[in-house]
Amino acid sequence: MDNQSGLGRVFQNISDKVQDQAWFQQGKAKWDELDARAKMAVKYTGLIGSAVLIVGGVGSSLYAVATQTREIEDKLGLILKIQSAQEELKRLKDVTSRFNGGGDQAWGAFLTERATPAGIDPTAVQIVSEAVVSSNSPAPAPAPKGAKGAKDKEKDTASAVAAGPEETVVEASLKKINVRQLTKFLHEIENGGRTVKVRRLQVDTHPDESGFLDATIVVSAFRLKQ
């Protein structure tokens, strides 16, 4: 209550000082000279002006908010594009890494190493054959006549072939394994970090009904020639 009384006294003092000003006295005298109709017109004009100012202020605020919203949406869209580009680069890097063959290890050694995670004795895996069957690459764009000599063309062709994908077909045989080991071995081959696909699988069961079997697999193995 004391605070409210003190605040009221402050406003009262300010009001008294304003009323003592000459310009206030002059304005009050002119206001008193107006008739009721003129006073009503002035009041309406003041109300309309106040309403226009309020609407203008609200409109300005809404415009500022809309502008900031658009900027935020643009930035979020840019962030999403950057994240998408990063994910795409990561995916391409992973594909390139797999297609590069994961190193210079021989394919036969790679297949033999996949036996251990599958629960197969590595000595049970025998590499029957391993041969490069293709080395395809896009043909270089033809050069204008007279622009390059025969040696330059041969060099460009050799460079393109050297950088192209190389396919190697590997045949391996497995002795005395069970179905579970074979299934896991095939999974390890195709998910071992290198680009390898099983092309053919032949399974022979043992006649003694022991549950063991022999298998022959043929796989396509790819790498980018350096």
N, C-alpha and C positions, 0 to 999 in steps of 0.2 A: 504493500500500500504506500509506503514512504517513497519507494522508487517511482510509482505511478504519479504521485503528487508532485514529486520533483520534476518528472518529465513534462507534466501538464504546465507547471510554472515556466519551464523553459520555452515551450511552444507559445504560451501566453505572452512572454517577454518579446519573442520574435514577432508575434502578431502586432503587438503594440508599437514596436519600432517601425514595422512596415507601414502601419497606418499613419505614423507621424511623418512619413516621407512626403515631399511636395508632389511628386509624380502620382502617388497614390491618391492624394487629396484631389488633384486635378482630374484624375480618371473617375473618381467617385462622383465629382460634381457633374461631369459630362454624362455619367450613367444616370444620375438623378434627373437630368434634363430630358432624357429620352422618355417617350410615352410607352405604354404597356406593349403595344404592337412591335415597336422597334426593339424593346428589351427581349421579347419573345424570339424575334428574328436573330438577334445576337446570340441568344442561348442555343438556338438550333444550329447556327453556324459553328459555334464552338463545339457542340456535340458531334456534328458531321466532321469537323476538322480532326477532333480527337479520334473518331472512328477510323478515319482515313490513315492517320498516323499509326494506330494500332494494327490495322490490316497490313499496312506497308511494312511495319516491323516484323509481323508474323510471316508475311510473304518472303521477306529478305532472309529470315532465319530458316524457313523451309527450303529456300533455294540453296543456301549455304550447306544445309544438311544433305540435300540431294547431290550437290557437287562432291561433297566429301564421300558420300555413299558410292558414287560412280568411281571415284579415285580408289576407294578401298576394293571395289569389285574388280577394277582393272588390275590392281596389284595382286589380288588373290588369283585372278586368271593367269597372270604372268608367273606367279609362284607355282601354280598347278602345271603350267607348260614346262617350267624348268624341272620340276620333279618328274614329269613324264619323260622329258628328254634324258634326265639322269638315269631313270629306270631303263630306257631304251638303250642307252650307251652301255649300261651294265649288262643287259641281255646280249647285246652284240659282242661285247667283250668276252662274255662267257661262251657264246657260240664260236667266236674266233679262236678262243683258247682250246675248245674241244676239237675244232676242225684242224688246228695246228698239230694235233696228235699228242699234246701234252708232253712233248719232249722228243728226244732222239732214240728212245728205247725201242728195240726191235719188237715187232708185233708178236712174234713167237714168245718172247720173254714176258710180254704183257699178258698173254693168255695164260701162261703157266702161273704167273703171280696171282691171277684171279681164282686159282684153285683153292688156295689156303683159306680165304674168307668163306668159301662155299663148303668147307669141311672135307676137301678132297686132298689126298696126298699129291703134291706137285709131280712126283715121279709117275703118277697115273696118267698125266697129260703128255701126249706125244705129238709133236708138230710134224705132220705128214708132208706138207708143202707150203711154200710162201712165195708168191710171185706178184709183181706189179703188172696190172692188166690195163691201166689207162692213166693218162696224165693230160686231162683236158683243160683248156683255158680259152677264154674268148680271143678271137682273132684280132690282131692289132688293126687299127684304122688304116686304110690304104693311103700312102703318101703320094703327093703330086708327082707326075712324071718328071724325072730329072732332078728331083729334090734330094734323093738318096741313092747311093750306089748299091750294088748287090751285096757287098760286105756289110754295110749298115743294116740292110733289110734282114740279112741272116742273123746279125747280132740282136736286133729287136725281137725277131721270132724266138731266138734261143732264150732271151730274157723273159718273154711272156710264158714260154713253156716251163721255165725254171720256177716261175712264181705260181703256176697253176696247181689245182688240186690233184693229188696222186691217190689212186685207189690200189690197194693191195688185197689180194684174195688169199686168205690163210685157211688151211685145212688142218684140223687137229682131231685126234682120237683119244677117247677116255676109256679106261678099262676098269671093270669091276666097281661100279658106283651104283647108288640107288637113285630112285626117282627124285627124292627131295634134294639130294646133292646136285643132280643135273639141273633141276629147276633153278636152284640158287646160283649155280655156276653161270647159266645163261643170263640171269638178272645181273650178276656182277660184271659180265662182259659188256652189256649194253649200258650200264650205269657206272662204269669205272672211270669216268672223267675224260674219255676219248671217244671219237666218233667211230663207233663200231656197230655194225648191224649183222644179225644172224641171217644168212641167206638160205642155208639148208641144214637140216637136222635128220640124222638117221639113227634109230635106236634098235639094238638087237638084244633080246633077252637071253639069259643063260638057260640051256636046256635042263639043268639040274633043279630048276624051280627054287633056287636059293634066294630069289628076289633081287639079285644083282643084275646089272645090264652093262652092255658096252655101247658107246655112242660115238658117232662121227659128226662133227660140225664143220660147216664152211661159213666163214664170216667175211664181210667187206669192211676193210679198215681204210680210213681216209686221213690224209694230212695235207697241209699246204707246203709245197716244196719251197725251200728257202733259197 
